[in-house]
Amino acid sequence: MALRFIGIDPETGDGNCPAVWVDETTAGAPELIVQGWLADEGTRTECAKDSPKPDTEAVIRLPARMVPLIRKACDAAERSQLR
């Protein structure tokens, strides 16, 4: 697996999370890899009303200030798929 690092939250204090990558090697189509804060129980319960979460998934939070990085990751994934 070769992940393409897109960026990290520009306001992160110590270089940890949240962050986003693109995996251009997945079968079928590229995938976004997102690291964020685990959502609290109330948020997870609200999300489960629309989309029940299996054990293999997690509900995470990302700050809105990361929208430009998410866009960049989406664009990179789309370009990779068109190759």
N, C-alpha and C positions, 0 to 999 in steps of 0.2 A: 504494500500500500504506500502510495506517495501522496501525501496531503499537501495542497498548495495553500500556504498561510495567506490569508487576506488581510487580517488586522485584528487589533485588540481595542477594547474600549479606550478611547483617548483620555478618559478621566480616571482610569484605574490607578490606584495608589501605588501598588508594588509590582506591577507587571503580571498579575495573575489573570483573572477572568473578568468579564466575558470576552470571548474571542470567536472568530469564525474562520473556517477553512473550506476548501472545495476538494473533494476526492474525485479526480478525473479518471480513475481506473476502475470504477464500479461497472459491473455488467449492465448493459442497457443504456444508462444515462448517468451523468455526473450527479453527485449528491453533496449537499451542504452538511458540514459538521459544525455544530454550534456548542460552545461551552458557555454556561450561564449560571445564574443563581437558582438553586432548587426552589420552586414555588412553595409557598406555605400551604398548610392543609386546606384552608378556606378557598384558596385559588384552585387547588387541585380538585376540590369537590365541585366548584362551579364549572370547571372545564369538563369534568366527567359527565355533567348533564348533557352536553352536546357530543362528546366523544370519549366513551369509556376507555381508560388507559390499561393496556395489558402490562404484565410485569416487565416486559422488555423495553418499555418506554418510560420517559420522564417528562414532567411539565417543568419548564424552566422560564426564567424571566430575563429579558434583555432590556437595557435602557433605550429609549427612543433615540438617543444621540448616536446609536449604532446603526441607524437606518442607512446612512451612506455606505457603511461597510457591508451590510446585508445586500444592498443593491449591487455593489461591486462583486460580491460573491455570486449573486444570481447571474450577472452579466458574464462572469468568467465561466460559470457552469454552462450557460447557454452557448457561448462561443466554443467550448470544448465539445459539446454535443454536435455541433454543426461540422466538425472536422471529419 
